[in-house]
Amino acid sequence: MKLTTKQKEQLNRPRPLLFLVIIGLLGLPLGVLLHTGILARQQKAQMDTRADAFFSQLSTYPRNTSAQQFDQLGADLGFVPNDFSSLTHPVDQLAEKDYQAVEKSLRRFLQAQTHKVSGPLAVLPPDLQAYLTAHQDSLVTVQSHILKSEAPRWEIDFERMFELDYPFPGQVNTRNVQSLLLLSVIDRTQQGQPAQALMALEASWRLNQAILQRPDLVSQISAEIVSVHQAGLLRYLQDVPPFWQSRLSQQAQHQSVLEGYRFETWLRYESSQASLLPAIRRPQTAKARSQPGSKVTAMLSYWFSPVYSFQLSSVKAASTTHRALDRLAALNVCATSQSMAEQILTQAALPQPDRSSALVPKAWAKWWKLAGDRALAIELTQKVLQAKQQLAATGHWPADLPDLTSQTCPGEHWIYELSDDRATVTLSLSTRLLPDPEVPLRYEATAEKGPEE
């Protein structure tokens, strides 16, 4: 079919609206990239300010001599340090095999003793007694080093923490030494040596404080577990100095797990931003400026880089994770179950596939619940020591205890009960936690046998 002259003129007539639509469609991706870049730079600037404020509160330092000496002494006990460069002689393989032979038995025994509701502390099983006797000299040397030297400090360098060769704190050697120190506390108590038992516990406390200074999650969880073991043993020791009460009160308020998660979130954010930045802002060296088109390439990269979408996602993930941490910190572990906490975190989490944070609601809720249970167990020990201090001074249990309000669980309190004959005392929480806590939140003792027996 032939077109008429009029039809040909209509086809050849300019169409500015269609032209603009086509230009708009072609320019839409660039517009989206431009908008994403502007938004990412704005939100990143705000998040960077918060990150700088957070890291400015933390200290970086190299490994000190005390930490190197601790690693050497740990190697004599068969324990591998985080950083092999600290060793001048190899790990004692015979000692390593000896510890591996009793490790499971040791952990079960410590768990049973530190989770007791009433005394006495049990006698060491034959295998643990034989191990402790064989390696007593090495353990005493480690204990003496902790008590007499400055606190060991292993390297903290935030900028290197994601490098493959960075000596990240696995805490294997410190955790094993802690287990032996706590075992020594029980052994000295059984031998009727309360002063020596308290010295071993003091060494355990000082080592734990050194680990607690580290901001990473592994260190915070490790220190928290040791703290609740220390508290569990303190209930059955004699002549405990009053300063342990203030130590425990402070420890119960320390939110180790949440602080560790917050550090890991900031570290993840800093690492992701550092990996994306070179793709957006190319270095303008003299050589690069002399190359044809380099200035245009850099400009296009800065204004229209698709990497901005990943940067924006990282910023949103970090912001969402911190909001979730704030919500967790505000929850009452006695009024909020683990499942409720998980539901709150799930609602706060970024939807897939945008989530690029470390936020895992189920795992976080579990650790939050464990941390709350442990804080209550430490708080219970503080109340027990308060009662035992009066028992030591007067020869009988006090009729009541002042200030039984729980600081860990606002609105709850500890119930102190004394039998009519003043022979039996119990301490328990005013509410029952569901599910049952991992650590017991109850203490029982009788005056006839003595509180340590």
Disulfide bonds with the S-S distance in Angstrom:
Cys334-Cys409 2.07
